Amino acid sequence: MFTGGGLMQAPFELPERLSRREFLKASAAGLLALGVPVRWAGRRLTLDENQLGRVAEATADVFSQPSFSSDRRRTFWRDEILQLEGAVVGDVLPEHNRVWYEVAGHGYIHSSIIQPVRDEPNLPAARLPALGELMEVTVPLVEVYWHPRHDAEKVYRFYYETTHWIDGVSRDSQRHVWYRIYDDKWDLRYYARAEAFRPVPVSELTPISPDVPGEDKLIEVDLGHCWINCFEGDRMVFTSRISPGELLPTGQSLTPQGEFVTFRKRGSRHMAVGNLASGYDLPGVPWVAYITREGVSFHGTYWHNDFGTPRSHGCINMTPTAAKWLYRWTLPVVPSSEQEVWVDYGTQVRIRAS
């Protein structure tokens, strides 16, 4: 059974030091954001020395203790990269997320506004498949330009674990390698330094449990408790915390209830709507599985780390690791050479209030 790592039927003993793999598993399951095992309470976990965090909101305050009522020591700003030394269970509030990160040399910062990131640049590819390929950002952030040179106008900033369709390679006058990025929302192309991107190998796109009949797979979403559970027959094989749609004044979720199927999938999507005051503009949303023609979907999330509470405009926010698992487990299968598959069938989804 998979919780982004392993289902907890009883309190789970986390190790004193988390490896990268263990950190990713714990993050996918929500263990480093909420639902923390009892045996971890009051203990400090030492994180991998290469574990970094990106400030995902406009500001992030650092406190002397893992509590909002303790002394405020300093403020970091959006997109600053921090060295994370440890993770602890802090104050009783917010109840859904009691995890704080220890920032090297500064104090404690609440996990909800910190995106866990790594800095792992890559060797650029000399050539690409004829139709392009899906790639993932493996550094905290990378600047994106209209043209393949640093003095060109900037368009976006892409973030760790976002995914993008890359369809060209070029070099600038200094022999730096740039990738050409296709924007599926606006049918435009941008450029970014190639070292920031990792081609997603076919082995990470192959289906999970392909031998299980499609009709035996079921996704259950519990909006009230912010959980997703996946079944193969009567056996639960995956569970993870989510952030569903925000609540209307009536108490109803923006995420629709009922029976659906994952009829449309794509490894990356530029999601944008509205204006700067009331909308959003999110390039490279990873591992998207749609359940309505209006655009409600399961997908990875890089703009917050606050799972276990309603936060979205209707979609079901997941950690990128959890969303990738779901993407591979569900129908339809998206071949590595294609950006999207849209069919009239898919994996069953049942969404209920609680």
N, C-alpha and C positions, 0 to 999 in steps of 0.2 A: 504494500500500500504506500502511496506517495503523497506527502504533504509538501511537495517541493523538496522532500527529503525523506520523510517517514511519518506515518500517522501516529499520533500520540493517543493511545488508549489509557495511559497512566502517566503521571508526572515523569518527564524525560530528563535525564541527567546530561546536561551539556558539558563538554570538556572545558578545562581551565583555559586552554588556548584554542582559538578557532582558526583552522586552516582556511584558505581561500574557498575550497570546495564546501566546507562546513558552513562558512559564512553565507555563501550563496544559497545553500539548502535552507538554512535557518531563515534567511530573508524571504525566500519564496514561500515558505510555510507561514510567514508572519511572526515567527518566534522572536525576531529582533524588533518587532513593532508592537506586538500585542499578543495576548494569549500565552504569556511567558510561563514556562513550567514552574511549579511551586518551588522545586529544589534550587532554582536559580535565584529566587528572591533574596535580596540582600547581598548577593555576590557580585564580584566584578569579573567580567570575562575579558581576557586579553585578546585583542584582535590581531590578525596577521599584520606584520610590520608594513606591508605595502597597501593596507586598506586606507583609502582616502574617502573624503566626503565632500560633496559640492553643495553649497548653499542654494536651495531651490526656490526660495522666496526673496522678496525685496531685502529683508534684513533677517538676521538670526542672532539672538542674544545668547551670550555665554554666562552661566551662573556658577557661583562658588560651590554649590551642591546640586544634585539632580532633583531640583525642585524650583518651581517658578517663584516661590516665596523667599528663596535665598538671595544673597547679594548678586546684583548684576555686575559682571566684571568688564565686559566689552561687547561690542557689536560687530558682526561680520556682515558683508554685503553680498548681494546676489552674485553667484558664480565664483566666489572665492573658494579655493580648494584647501581643505583642512586635513591634517593628519589625525586619524582616529586611532586612539590607543586602546580603548576599552568600551564596553557596553555594560550598563547597570540598570537594574530596576529602581526607579525613582519614586517620587511622590505618588499618592493615590489618585491624583488627577493629572491629566485626563484619564478616565477609567479605561477607555478602550486602547490606550497606548501609553504605557508607563516606562517605556524604554528611553534612556538617555545615552548619548555617546560622550565619552571622555575625549576632549580635544587636547592634544599634546601641548603642555605648557600654559594652558588657559583655564580649563574648568570643564563644565558640562553643558551640553547643548541638546535640546529635545530632538529626538530622531525624526519627528514628523516632517521637518523642513530640511532634512539633509538627505541627498541622494547618495547612497553608497557607490563609489566609483573606483576604478583602477586607472593606472597610466601605463598602457602596454602598446606602444607603437609597433607598426608592422613593416615588413619589407614590401615595397610596392610591387604590384604585378606588372610584368612587361606587356602583357596583352590580356584581353578579356574575351569571353564567349561572344559570338556574333550579335546576340540579342541583349547582351549585358548580363549582370548577375546581382544577386542580393548581397549586400555587405552590411556589417555592423560596426558602429563606432566603438573603439576600445580605449579611448583616452577620455579624460574628464569632459573636454569640450574641444571643438574645432571650428575655426572661422570659415565661413562660406562666402564666395565672391561671385560676381557676374562673369569674370574672366579669370583665366589661370595665371594670375600674378598678384603679388601682395599689395600693389598700389591700386588695384581695381576697387570698385565700390563693393562694400560688404552687403550681403543679402540677409543671411541668417547666421546663427550660431547653433551648431548641432551638438547634441549631448550624448554622454555615455549610454550605450545599449540601445540607442536609436538605430533603426535599420533604414537602408536607402537602396534604390536601384541605380547601380553604376553602369554606364554604357559607353564610356570613353576614357582614354588615357592620353595625356600630353605632358610636355616638358616646357618649363619656362627658360628664359635666357641664361639662368644659372644652373640649369639641368635638374631642377627640382621636379619631381613627378607629381602631377595633379590628376585627380579623377573628375570625370564629368558626371554630374548627378542629375537624374531625371526627376522632375517634380510632377507627380501624378495628379495633383490637384489643379495646377495652373498650366500644365503642358509646357513647362519651361525647363531650362537646364542651367545648372550652377556648377561651380568648381570649388574643390577643397583639396588640401594636401593629402596625398595618398596614404601617408604613414598612419593616419588616424583610423583607417578602415581595414576590417578583416573580412575577407570573403567567407560567407557562411557555407561550410562544406555540406555536400549532399548527405553525409552521415547525420547531420543535425536537422535535416529536413525530412528524413524518412519517417513513415507513419509509425506510431506506437500502437502495439496490439493490433496489427493488421489482420490477424487470424480471427479476431472476435467479430462476429456478424454485426453489421451496423445497427440493426434493430435492438441489439443487446446492450448498446452503450446509451447512457443517460446522464445528463448534466442537471443537477438540482441546485438552484440558487435560493438561498434564504436571505431575503432582504433585511428582515428585522435583526438578525444576528450577523449579517455581513459575511456569510460563508458561501463557498461553492464546494459541492461534493460531486464526484464523478463515479459512476457505477458501471461495471461490466456484469450484467445480470444482477444478482443480489450482492455482489462483492464490491465494496467501495475501494477504488484504486487511487484516488486523489482527493485531497481536501486542502483548501487554502482560504485565508482571509481575503476579502475584496473591499472595494469602495464602490457601492452602487450609486444610483441617482439621488440627488438631494431631495429633501421632503418639501412638498407643497404646504401651504397653510392648512390644508385639509388633513395633513398627515400622510397623504399618498405619495409614494415614491415616483420620481421622474422615470425610473426604470419600469417598463410595463410588466404586468403580471400575466401569466398564462402559459400556453404551450407553443414552442417555437422549434425551429431547426437551424443549424449553422449552414445556411445555403450558399454563403459567399465568403471567401477567405482570401487574404493577401498578406504577404510577409511584411509589408510596409504601407503606411498610408499617411499622407499629409492631411490632417484634420484642421479645418478652419471654418469659422462662421462668425457673422456679425462684425462689430467694430471693436476698437481698442477699449471702449468703455464697458461693453457688455458681452463681447465675444471672446474668441480664443484663436490662436494660430500656432499649431503644433506640428511641425514637420517631423517625419520619420517615426510616427507612432508604430511600435513593433507588434507583430503577431496578432493580426486582426481577424476575428471571426464574427461575421454579421449574423444577426437573428431577425432583423426587420428591414424592410426596404427604406425606412426613414433613417437608417444608419445606426441603430442601436447595436452595439457589438461588445464582445469581450476583447480586451487588448492590453498590452503592456503599458506601463505608466512610468514616466521619468520626471514629471513636474511636481510630484510630492511623494512622500514615503509614510503616508498616514492611513494605512489600511485598517478596516474594522469600523469605519464610520462613513455615512453617505457624503460623497464629495463631487459627484460627476453631474453632467447635464443629461444623463440617462444611460450612458454606457456603463459597463462593468469594468472598473479599473482593477488591474492585477499587477503584481510585480512582473517585470519582463521575463524572469525565469519561469514563473508559474504560467504566464500567458503563452510562452513558447511550448511548454509541455502540452497545454490544451490545444494549441494550434496543430501540433503533430498528432494528437490523439483523435481529433475529430475528423469527420468527413465534411466536404470533399477534400481529396488530396491535391495539393498544389505542386506540380512538378517544379524542379529547381530552375528550369528554363523559362518559366512563366511568372508574371507578376501577380496574376489574379485568376481565380476560378469562381464562376458564378453558375450554379446549377439549380435544379428544382427539388433537390433532396439534401439531407445533411444529418448530423447527429441530433438526437432529441434533446430539447432543453425545456425544463419545467421551472418557472419562476413563481415563487409564492411570497406572501408578506412575511411569514414567520413559521 
